[in-house]
Amino acid sequence: MEFDSIELMAHHRDAEAHKQRRKLLLRGFSQAAMLEFEDDMSSKIEAMLDGWATLSPQGSFNVYPWLHWLGFDVVCTCYANLRCNSLMDLQII
């Protein structure tokens, strides 16, 4: 199914379609869903902070790539139910 910009704009005016999309999205961010991912997210954040602790004695460093890949891992986990380990896989740490 393909959408063009006109069709997407029209959907914003369709209250029922908006309501259905919102229900689907909110289900992914429910308290139960977030609790399911909590341990995985905590371990990713802890790994990132450990990496920062390793680099900090060397002076300043750019945290942006770390946060970018952490965000990527979160999206993979929450939206696609994939267990990505970008920080480890890319050997940033």
C-alpha positions as CSV (number, residue, x, y, z in Angstrom):
1,M,0.0,0.0,0.0
2,E,1.5,3.3,-1.0
3,F,0.5,6.7,0.3
4,D,1.1,10.1,-1.2
5,S,1.3,13.4,0.7
6,I,-2.3,14.4,-0.2
7,E,-3.6,11.1,1.1
8,L,-1.6,11.4,4.3
9,M,-2.9,15.0,4.9
10,A,-6.5,13.8,4.3
11,H,-6.0,11.1,7.0
12,H,-5.3,13.8,9.6
13,R,-8.9,15.0,9.0
14,D,-10.3,11.5,9.4
15,A,-11.0,11.3,13.1
16,E,-11.7,7.6,13.2
17,A,-8.5,6.7,11.3
18,H,-6.6,9.0,13.7
19,K,-8.2,7.3,16.7
20,Q,-7.3,3.8,15.4
21,R,-3.6,4.8,14.7
22,R,-3.4,6.4,18.1
23,K,-4.7,3.3,19.8
24,L,-2.1,1.1,18.0
25,L,0.7,3.5,18.9
26,L,-0.4,3.8,22.6
27,R,-0.5,0.1,23.0
28,G,3.2,0.0,22.2
29,F,3.9,2.6,24.9
30,S,1.6,1.2,27.6
31,Q,2.9,0.7,31.1
32,A,2.9,-3.1,30.6
33,A,4.9,-2.8,27.3
34,M,7.4,-0.5,28.9
35,L,7.9,-2.8,31.9
36,E,8.5,-5.6,29.5
37,F,11.4,-3.6,27.9
38,E,12.7,-2.1,31.2
39,D,15.5,-4.6,31.9
40,D,16.8,-4.5,28.3
41,M,16.8,-0.7,28.3
42,S,18.5,-0.5,31.7
43,S,21.3,-2.8,30.5
44,K,21.8,-0.7,27.3
45,I,22.0,2.5,29.3
46,E,24.3,0.9,31.8
47,A,26.6,-0.3,29.0
48,M,26.6,3.2,27.5
49,L,27.5,4.8,30.8
50,D,30.2,2.2,31.4
51,G,31.7,3.1,28.0
52,W,31.6,6.8,29.0
53,A,33.4,6.0,32.2
54,T,36.1,4.2,30.2
55,L,36.6,7.2,27.9
56,S,36.3,10.0,30.4
57,P,39.8,9.8,31.8
58,Q,41.1,10.4,28.2
59,G,39.4,13.8,28.2
60,S,36.3,15.0,26.3
61,F,34.5,12.9,23.8
62,N,31.4,13.2,21.6
63,V,28.4,11.7,23.2
64,Y,26.1,12.2,20.1
65,P,27.0,8.8,18.4
66,W,26.4,7.0,21.7
67,L,23.0,8.6,22.1
68,H,22.2,8.0,18.4
69,W,22.9,4.3,18.6
70,L,21.1,4.0,22.0
71,G,18.0,5.6,20.4
72,F,18.3,3.2,17.5
73,D,18.4,0.2,19.9
74,V,15.3,1.5,21.7
75,V,13.4,1.9,18.5
76,C,14.4,-1.6,17.3
77,T,13.2,-3.0,20.6
78,C,10.0,-1.1,21.0
79,Y,8.7,-1.0,17.5
80,A,10.1,-4.1,15.9
81,N,10.7,-6.3,19.0
82,L,14.3,-6.9,17.8
83,R,17.2,-7.1,20.3
84,C,19.8,-4.8,18.7
85,N,23.1,-4.1,20.4
86,S,24.4,-1.4,18.3
87,L,26.8,0.0,20.9
88,M,28.4,-3.4,21.2
89,D,28.1,-4.5,17.6
90,L,29.8,-1.3,16.3
91,Q,32.5,-1.5,19.0
92,I,31.8,2.0,20.2
93,I,32.4,0.7,23.7
